Amino acid sequence: MDKNITRTSYVLFLLCTFFFIYRNMEGLGYLPFGDESGHFLGAIALHRGDRLYREYIDAHGPLVFTLSWVAGHFVGWSQVWLMRLVSTACAAAAGAAVFFSPLLQLKWQRYLASALWLGAVGSVWVVQGLNLDDYWTIGGALAVIALAMLAVPLACAAPVSRMQAFMGGAALGLLPFAAYPFGLFSAALALAVLCVFLSAPRQYQAPVVGMMLGGVAAVAIMLLWLLVYGDIGGMVAFHFIANQQWYAHYIPMDVNQFWQSLRFSLAPDRIVQTIAVCMLAVGGALLLLYGRHRVAALFILLGILSLQARGSVGFQNGSFLMAALGLGALLLVRVLASKPKVMVFVAVACVALTVVGARHAVSSPFGQTAAQRHAVGWHRFRENPTVGFATLIRKYAAPDERILVLPYNPDVYIYANRLSMKKYHAYLPWEADYAAHPWHGYTRDICVDLPKDEPPVIYYDHWVVWGTYPAEKFMPCFLQVLEKDYTQMPDDQFVYVRKDRLAAQQP
């Protein structure tokens, strides 16, 4: 009996592992996305000597740049599409955390829980943008590691070693560096662990110490990295202050939207979110019913819900999605430990339903059906000098010169293989708001900086941001510089060459 269940679970684990690998291979060659192109560009800029939040400024947290920069040293800097392996590695690490979770005692349990995790995540990998080199996949993976290695086992009174707690604590320490709102999740899980500790201080001293050591080590490593390759004050200014004080006004974010995101719906653009909510409901109910520490369980659920604070049902729910799938996989296998045959059926059913749901879902962020996703094909995103605008840019800007692309299209830098103007790879309405109210001397105002250092080439695609904010509203000074000092190229209306550079290269 035990051997048969173990073999069956092992086969399912292998099948789901291969399925996960296959979906990741698909994701490596799927469409590029502006946010992750900014991360690729940032990693390249750091490699060439820029410092994060000083010469290269971005609104996202530093961890995605750290990991992309590390990946670049292994995969190289010309094949940037391979940096998507960062997300693959993070999801695989989360799968390993599920496999080695102290919540699971038997081999077949470990195989089944990991199979359920890998199969479910693989199903939505491309559909929900988890393949992208971005903060939501990294944050979701870290959340699963913290849940599997630390919080959920303690809430269920499973023994957690100091090393396991250290890994969970390290994940909690890294999460706010992926995106500062993830700090709410870290705080909630830390409170959950504290509740367990207070119930029996001597019994739970080792995991609490391990968690604290892991968290401190992770924070110390990130701060040290920022001291060398970034700017800690700049991180506060451009990641926290600029987002919290200015960007937050531009996005729909309220309690009603949060609750609406949790309602059941089989609409194509909400199927994946519904899967996440169902897995959270199942996992949460089992945690409350079978867990030994219910106050800790409530903190865990609040932490997972905090990942959904934005109320998104698209790609930005990636961290919530991964955490919900991880919780469901762990608790289903734990609770059905005495019924292995039933658990095998449940695991297969969950993966199958996720596959079917993803098949009928509209993808995010690209809004494509399954047929459209298939028609896109597989392409490596990298430097491409044959693209028309890239040819023009490379003609008028030397390899060691910087260009400017506005308002927002980081893909252009990658195709042309040129770095962005220092401090500006994009400029959007909320950044103009920050420019008018800089934080503690961390100034960033294109009206001040552009006239001082005009790049040889500007790519301006006349995009009206979200159909609401034309450049005339938030950066009229840029349009004045463009008209005064640049010439629009007849071969590509989006490419503008500085007049003196154009005159110097004319025969």
C-alpha positions as CSV (number, residue, x, y, z in Angstrom):
1,M,0.0,0.0,0.0
2,D,2.6,2.5,1.1
3,K,4.9,1.6,-1.8
4,N,2.2,1.9,-4.4
5,I,1.1,5.3,-3.1
6,T,4.7,6.4,-3.0
7,R,5.3,5.3,-6.6
8,T,2.1,6.9,-7.8
9,S,2.9,10.1,-6.0
10,Y,6.5,10.0,-7.5
11,V,5.1,9.6,-11.0
12,L,2.7,12.5,-10.5
13,F,5.6,14.6,-9.2
14,L,7.7,13.8,-12.2
15,L,4.9,14.6,-14.6
16,C,4.2,17.9,-13.0
17,T,7.9,18.7,-12.9
18,F,8.2,18.1,-16.6
19,F,5.0,20.1,-17.2
20,F,6.4,23.0,-15.1
21,I,9.7,22.9,-17.1
22,Y,7.7,22.9,-20.4
23,R,5.7,25.9,-19.4
24,N,8.8,27.7,-18.3
25,M,10.4,27.0,-21.7
26,E,7.3,28.6,-23.3
27,G,7.5,31.5,-21.0
28,L,11.2,32.2,-21.8
29,G,10.2,33.0,-25.4
30,Y,6.9,34.8,-24.8
31,L,6.2,38.5,-25.4
32,P,8.3,41.1,-23.8
33,F,6.7,43.4,-21.2
34,G,7.8,47.0,-20.4
35,D,8.2,46.5,-16.6
36,E,10.6,43.6,-17.0
37,S,12.5,45.3,-19.8
38,G,13.2,48.0,-17.3
39,H,14.6,45.4,-15.0
40,F,16.8,44.0,-17.8
41,L,18.0,47.5,-18.6
42,G,18.7,48.2,-15.0
43,A,20.8,45.1,-14.6
44,I,22.8,46.0,-17.6
45,A,23.2,49.6,-16.3
46,L,24.4,48.3,-13.0
47,H,26.9,46.0,-14.8
48,R,28.3,49.1,-16.6
49,G,28.7,51.1,-13.5
50,D,25.5,52.9,-12.7
51,R,24.0,52.7,-9.2
52,L,20.4,51.8,-8.5
53,Y,18.2,54.7,-7.4
54,R,21.0,57.1,-8.3
55,E,22.0,56.9,-11.9
56,Y,19.4,54.3,-12.8
57,I,16.1,55.2,-11.1
58,D,13.0,52.9,-11.1
59,A,9.9,52.7,-9.0
60,H,10.2,49.0,-8.3
61,G,12.0,47.4,-5.3
62,P,15.7,46.5,-5.4
63,L,15.4,42.7,-5.2
64,V,14.4,42.1,-8.8
65,F,17.4,44.2,-9.9
66,T,19.7,42.4,-7.6
67,L,18.6,39.0,-8.9
68,S,18.6,40.1,-12.5
69,W,22.1,41.5,-12.1
70,V,23.3,38.2,-10.5
71,A,21.6,36.3,-13.3
72,G,23.4,38.4,-15.9
73,H,26.8,37.2,-14.7
74,F,25.7,33.7,-15.5
75,V,23.6,34.1,-18.7
76,G,25.4,37.1,-20.2
77,W,24.2,40.6,-21.0
78,S,23.2,40.2,-24.6
79,Q,20.6,37.5,-24.2
80,V,18.5,39.3,-21.7
81,W,15.5,37.0,-22.3
82,L,17.4,34.4,-20.2
83,M,17.1,36.7,-17.1
84,R,13.5,35.3,-17.0
85,L,15.2,32.3,-15.4
86,V,15.2,34.4,-12.2
87,S,11.4,33.7,-12.0
88,T,11.9,30.1,-12.8
89,A,14.6,29.7,-10.1
90,C,12.4,31.5,-7.5
91,A,9.4,29.3,-8.3
92,A,11.6,26.2,-8.2
93,A,12.9,27.3,-4.8
94,A,9.3,27.6,-3.6
95,G,8.6,24.1,-4.8
96,A,11.6,22.8,-2.9
97,A,10.3,24.6,0.2
98,V,7.0,22.8,-0.2
99,F,8.8,19.5,-0.7
100,F,10.9,19.9,2.4
101,S,8.3,21.6,4.6
102,P,8.3,20.3,8.1
103,L,4.5,20.1,7.8
104,L,4.9,17.0,5.7
105,Q,6.4,13.8,7.2
106,L,6.1,11.1,4.5
107,K,7.6,10.8,1.1
108,W,4.4,10.5,-0.8
109,Q,3.1,13.6,1.0
110,R,6.1,15.6,-0.2
111,Y,5.8,14.3,-3.8
112,L,2.0,15.1,-3.9
113,A,2.3,18.5,-2.4
114,S,5.1,19.5,-4.8
115,A,3.3,18.0,-7.7
116,L,0.2,20.0,-6.9
117,W,2.3,23.2,-6.5
118,L,4.3,22.7,-9.7
119,G,1.3,21.6,-11.7
120,A,-0.9,24.5,-10.6
121,V,1.8,27.1,-11.0
122,G,2.9,25.7,-14.4
123,S,-0.7,25.9,-15.6
124,V,-0.9,29.7,-15.0
125,W,2.8,30.5,-15.7
126,V,2.3,32.3,-18.9
127,V,-1.4,33.1,-18.6
128,Q,-0.8,35.3,-15.5
129,G,2.6,36.7,-16.3
130,L,4.5,34.6,-13.8
131,N,7.1,34.0,-16.5
132,L,8.1,37.7,-16.4
133,D,11.2,38.8,-14.6
134,D,9.2,40.8,-12.1
135,Y,8.5,41.4,-8.5
136,W,5.2,39.6,-8.2
137,T,6.7,36.2,-9.0
138,I,9.7,36.8,-6.8
139,G,7.4,37.9,-4.0
140,G,5.1,35.0,-4.4
141,A,7.9,32.5,-4.3
142,L,9.3,34.1,-1.1
143,A,5.8,34.0,0.4
144,V,5.5,30.3,-0.3
145,I,8.9,29.7,1.2
146,A,8.0,31.5,4.4
147,L,4.6,29.7,4.6
148,A,6.1,26.2,3.9
149,M,9.2,26.4,6.1
150,L,8.0,28.4,9.0
151,A,4.5,29.8,9.6
152,V,2.1,27.0,8.5
153,P,4.1,24.2,10.2
154,L,4.2,26.2,13.5
155,A,0.5,27.0,13.3
156,C,-0.1,23.2,13.0
157,A,2.3,22.4,15.8
158,A,4.7,20.7,13.6
159,P,8.4,20.8,14.7
160,V,10.5,23.4,12.9
161,S,14.2,23.3,13.1
162,R,16.3,26.4,13.5
163,M,17.7,26.1,10.0
164,Q,14.2,25.7,8.5
165,A,13.1,28.8,10.5
166,F,16.2,30.6,9.3
167,M,15.2,30.1,5.7
168,G,11.6,31.2,6.4
169,G,12.9,34.2,8.2
170,A,15.2,35.1,5.3
171,A,12.3,35.0,3.0
172,L,10.3,37.3,5.2
173,G,13.3,39.6,5.4
174,L,13.7,39.7,1.6
175,L,10.0,40.3,0.8
176,P,9.9,44.1,1.5
177,F,12.8,44.5,-0.9
178,A,10.8,42.9,-3.6
179,A,8.1,45.5,-3.1
180,Y,7.5,47.5,0.1
181,P,3.8,46.6,0.4
182,F,4.9,43.0,0.9
183,G,6.2,44.1,4.3
184,L,2.6,43.7,5.5
185,F,2.9,40.0,4.7
186,S,6.2,39.7,6.6
187,A,4.8,41.5,9.6
188,A,1.7,39.3,9.7
189,L,3.7,36.1,9.5
190,A,6.1,37.3,12.1
191,L,3.1,38.0,14.4
192,A,1.8,34.5,13.7
193,V,5.1,33.0,14.8
194,L,5.2,35.3,17.9
195,C,1.7,34.0,18.8
196,V,2.9,30.4,18.7
197,F,6.0,31.3,20.7
198,L,4.0,33.0,23.4
199,S,2.0,29.8,23.9
200,A,5.1,27.8,24.8
201,P,8.2,30.0,24.9
202,R,10.7,27.2,25.7
203,Q,9.3,24.8,23.1
204,Y,9.4,27.4,20.3
205,Q,12.5,29.3,21.2
206,A,14.7,27.7,18.5
207,P,12.4,28.6,15.5
208,V,11.9,32.1,16.7
209,V,15.6,32.6,17.0
210,G,16.1,31.1,13.6
211,M,13.5,33.3,12.1
212,M,15.1,36.4,13.6
213,L,18.5,35.4,12.4
214,G,17.3,34.7,8.9
215,G,15.4,38.0,8.7
216,V,18.4,40.0,10.0
217,A,20.8,38.2,7.6
218,A,18.6,38.9,4.6
219,V,18.1,42.5,5.4
220,A,21.8,43.0,6.1
221,I,22.7,41.4,2.8
222,M,20.3,43.6,0.9
223,L,21.5,46.8,2.6
224,L,25.1,45.9,2.0
225,W,24.3,45.3,-1.7
226,L,22.6,48.7,-1.9
227,L,25.5,50.4,-0.2
228,V,27.8,49.1,-3.0
229,Y,25.5,49.0,-6.0
230,G,22.7,51.4,-5.1
231,D,21.5,54.1,-2.8
232,I,19.4,53.4,0.3
233,G,18.1,56.9,0.5
234,G,17.2,56.8,-3.2
235,M,15.3,53.5,-2.6
236,V,13.2,55.3,0.1
237,A,12.6,58.3,-2.2
238,F,11.9,56.6,-5.5
239,H,10.4,53.2,-4.4
240,F,8.5,54.1,-1.3
241,I,7.8,57.9,-1.2
242,A,7.2,58.3,-4.9
243,N,4.9,55.3,-5.0
244,Q,3.0,55.8,-1.8
245,Q,2.6,59.5,-2.0
246,W,2.1,60.1,-5.8
247,Y,1.6,56.9,-7.8
248,A,-1.1,55.7,-5.5
249,H,-3.4,58.5,-6.6
250,Y,-3.4,57.3,-10.2
251,I,-4.4,53.6,-9.6
252,P,-7.8,52.4,-8.5
253,M,-7.2,51.0,-5.0
254,D,-10.0,50.9,-2.4
255,V,-11.8,48.4,-0.1
256,N,-14.6,47.9,-2.6
257,Q,-12.1,46.9,-5.3
258,F,-10.4,44.5,-2.9
259,W,-13.7,42.8,-2.0
260,Q,-14.7,42.6,-5.7
261,S,-11.5,40.9,-6.5
262,L,-12.4,38.1,-4.1
263,R,-15.8,37.3,-5.6
264,F,-16.3,34.1,-7.6
265,S,-16.4,34.6,-11.4
266,L,-15.7,32.4,-14.4
267,A,-15.3,35.4,-16.7
268,P,-12.2,34.8,-18.9
269,D,-10.3,37.6,-17.3
270,R,-11.1,36.4,-13.8
271,I,-10.7,32.6,-13.9
272,V,-7.2,32.6,-12.6
273,Q,-8.1,34.9,-9.7
274,T,-11.1,32.7,-8.9
275,I,-8.7,29.7,-8.8
276,A,-6.5,31.6,-6.3
277,V,-9.5,32.6,-4.1
278,C,-10.8,29.0,-4.1
279,M,-7.4,27.6,-3.1
280,L,-7.1,30.2,-0.3
281,A,-10.6,29.4,0.9
282,V,-9.9,25.7,1.1
283,G,-6.4,26.1,2.5
284,G,-7.6,28.7,5.0
285,A,-10.5,26.7,6.2
286,L,-8.3,23.6,6.7
287,L,-5.7,25.7,8.6
288,L,-8.4,27.1,10.9
289,L,-10.1,23.7,11.5
290,Y,-7.0,21.5,11.9
291,G,-4.4,24.0,13.0
292,R,-3.4,24.1,16.7
293,H,-2.9,27.8,16.9
294,R,-5.9,29.6,15.4
295,V,-4.8,33.2,16.2
296,A,-1.6,32.4,14.3
297,A,-3.7,30.9,11.5
298,L,-5.7,34.2,11.3
299,F,-2.5,36.2,11.0
300,I,-1.3,33.9,8.2
301,L,-4.5,34.4,6.3
302,L,-4.4,38.2,6.8
303,G,-0.9,38.1,5.5
304,I,-1.9,36.3,2.3
305,L,-4.8,38.7,1.8
306,S,-2.4,41.6,2.2
307,L,-0.8,40.5,-1.0
308,Q,-4.1,41.2,-2.7
309,A,-4.4,44.7,-1.3
310,R,-4.4,46.3,-4.7
311,G,-7.4,44.3,-5.7
312,S,-6.0,43.3,-9.1
313,V,-7.3,40.3,-10.9
314,G,-4.6,40.4,-13.6
315,F,-0.8,39.8,-13.5
316,Q,-0.4,42.0,-10.4
317,N,-2.1,39.4,-8.3
318,G,0.8,37.0,-9.0
319,S,2.1,37.0,-5.4
320,F,-1.3,36.4,-4.0
321,L,-1.9,33.6,-6.5
322,M,1.3,31.8,-5.7
323,A,0.8,32.1,-1.9
324,A,-2.8,30.8,-2.2
325,L,-1.7,27.8,-4.3
326,G,1.1,27.1,-1.9
327,L,-1.2,27.2,1.2
328,G,-3.8,25.0,-0.5
329,A,-1.2,22.4,-1.6
330,L,0.3,22.2,1.9
331,L,-3.0,21.9,3.8
332,L,-4.7,19.5,1.5
333,V,-1.9,17.0,1.7
334,R,-1.5,17.5,5.4
335,V,-5.2,17.0,6.3
336,L,-5.7,14.1,3.9
337,A,-2.6,12.3,5.2
338,S,-4.7,9.4,6.4
339,K,-6.4,9.0,3.0
340,P,-3.6,8.8,0.5
341,K,-5.8,7.5,-2.4
342,V,-8.2,10.3,-1.9
343,M,-5.3,12.8,-1.8
344,V,-4.0,11.5,-5.1
345,F,-7.4,12.0,-6.7
346,V,-7.6,15.5,-5.2
347,A,-4.2,16.5,-6.4
348,V,-4.9,15.3,-10.0
349,A,-8.3,17.0,-9.9
350,C,-6.8,20.3,-8.7
351,V,-4.1,20.3,-11.4
352,A,-6.6,19.3,-14.1
353,L,-9.0,22.1,-13.1
354,T,-6.2,24.6,-13.1
355,V,-5.1,23.5,-16.5
356,V,-8.6,23.7,-17.9
357,G,-9.2,27.1,-16.3
358,A,-6.0,28.5,-17.6
359,R,-6.8,27.2,-21.1
360,H,-10.0,29.3,-21.1
361,A,-8.5,32.3,-19.4
362,V,-7.5,35.6,-21.1
363,S,-3.9,36.2,-20.4
364,S,-2.5,39.1,-18.4
365,P,-1.0,41.6,-19.1
366,F,-1.5,41.0,-22.9
367,G,-5.2,40.1,-22.9
368,Q,-4.8,37.1,-25.3
369,T,-6.9,33.9,-25.6
370,A,-5.2,30.5,-25.8
371,A,-5.3,30.6,-29.6
372,Q,-3.7,34.0,-29.7
373,R,-1.0,33.0,-27.3
374,H,-0.2,30.0,-29.4
375,A,-0.1,32.2,-32.6
376,V,2.4,34.6,-31.1
377,G,5.1,31.9,-31.3
378,W,8.4,31.7,-29.5
379,H,11.0,34.5,-29.8
380,R,14.1,35.5,-28.0
381,F,13.9,39.1,-26.7
382,R,17.3,40.7,-27.1
383,E,19.3,43.4,-29.1
384,N,18.0,43.6,-32.6
385,P,19.8,46.1,-34.9
386,T,17.6,45.2,-37.9
387,V,14.5,46.9,-36.4
388,G,14.1,50.3,-38.1
389,F,14.2,52.6,-35.1
390,A,17.1,50.6,-33.6
391,T,19.1,51.1,-36.9
392,L,18.6,54.8,-36.7
393,I,19.4,55.1,-33.0
394,R,22.6,53.1,-33.5
395,K,23.6,55.3,-36.4
396,Y,23.4,58.5,-34.5
397,A,24.3,57.4,-30.9
398,A,27.6,55.6,-30.3
399,P,27.7,52.5,-28.1
400,D,29.0,54.5,-25.2
401,E,26.4,57.2,-25.5
402,R,23.0,57.3,-23.8
403,I,19.6,57.9,-25.3
404,L,16.2,58.8,-23.9
405,V,12.9,57.0,-24.5
406,L,9.7,58.8,-23.4
407,P,7.2,58.5,-22.0
408,Y,7.6,54.7,-21.4
409,N,9.0,52.0,-23.7
410,P,12.1,50.3,-22.2
411,D,12.0,47.7,-25.0
412,V,13.6,50.3,-27.2
413,Y,16.8,50.4,-25.2
414,I,17.1,46.7,-25.4
415,Y,16.6,46.5,-29.1
416,A,19.0,49.3,-29.8
417,N,21.6,48.2,-27.2
418,R,21.9,51.6,-25.7
419,L,21.7,52.7,-22.0
420,S,19.2,55.3,-20.9
421,M,20.0,58.9,-20.0
422,K,21.1,58.9,-16.3
423,K,18.1,59.0,-13.9
424,Y,15.6,58.7,-16.8
425,H,14.6,55.6,-18.7
426,A,11.0,56.8,-18.6
427,Y,9.0,59.7,-17.3
428,L,5.3,59.5,-16.3
429,P,2.7,61.8,-14.7
430,W,3.3,60.7,-11.1
431,E,7.1,61.2,-11.6
432,A,6.3,64.8,-12.6
433,D,4.4,65.1,-9.4
434,Y,7.3,63.8,-7.4
435,A,9.6,66.2,-9.3
436,A,7.6,69.1,-7.9
437,H,7.9,67.7,-4.3
438,P,11.3,65.9,-4.0
439,W,12.1,64.1,-0.8
440,H,15.1,65.2,1.2
441,G,17.2,66.4,-1.8
442,Y,16.6,63.3,-4.0
443,T,15.6,65.5,-7.0
444,R,14.5,64.1,-10.3
445,D,13.0,66.7,-12.7
446,I,13.4,66.3,-16.4
447,C,12.7,70.0,-16.9
448,V,16.0,70.7,-15.0
449,D,18.1,67.7,-16.1
450,L,17.4,67.4,-19.8
451,P,18.6,70.8,-20.9
452,K,21.8,70.2,-19.1
453,D,22.6,66.9,-20.8
454,E,20.7,66.5,-24.1
455,P,21.2,62.9,-25.5
456,P,22.1,62.6,-29.2
457,V,18.8,60.6,-29.8
458,I,15.4,60.7,-28.3
459,Y,12.7,58.2,-29.0
460,Y,9.2,59.8,-28.4
461,D,6.2,57.8,-29.4
462,H,3.5,60.4,-28.5
463,W,1.8,57.9,-26.2
464,V,-1.0,59.5,-24.2
465,V,-0.5,57.7,-20.9
466,W,-3.6,55.5,-20.2
467,G,-5.4,57.5,-22.8
468,T,-5.7,60.4,-20.2
469,Y,-2.4,62.1,-19.7
470,P,-0.7,63.6,-22.8
471,A,2.9,64.9,-22.6
472,E,1.5,68.5,-22.7
473,K,0.0,68.0,-19.3
474,F,2.9,66.6,-17.3
475,M,6.1,67.4,-19.3
476,P,5.6,70.4,-21.6
477,C,9.2,71.4,-21.0
478,F,10.3,68.2,-22.8
479,L,8.3,69.1,-25.9
480,Q,9.9,72.5,-26.0
481,V,13.4,71.0,-25.9
482,L,12.3,68.5,-28.6
483,E,11.1,71.2,-30.9
484,K,14.0,73.5,-30.3
485,D,17.0,71.2,-30.4
486,Y,15.9,68.0,-32.3
487,T,14.9,66.9,-35.7
488,Q,12.2,64.3,-36.3
489,M,13.5,61.6,-38.7
490,P,11.5,61.0,-41.8
491,D,12.3,57.2,-41.7
492,D,10.7,56.9,-38.3
493,Q,8.5,59.5,-36.8
494,F,9.3,58.4,-33.3
495,V,13.0,59.0,-33.6
496,Y,14.4,62.5,-33.0
497,V,18.1,63.3,-33.5
498,R,19.8,66.3,-31.9
499,K,20.3,68.9,-34.6
500,D,24.1,69.4,-34.1
501,R,24.6,65.6,-34.3
502,L,22.5,65.4,-37.5
503,A,24.5,68.2,-39.1
504,A,27.8,66.6,-38.1
505,Q,26.9,63.3,-39.8
506,Q,25.5,64.8,-43.0
507,P,27.8,64.5,-46.0
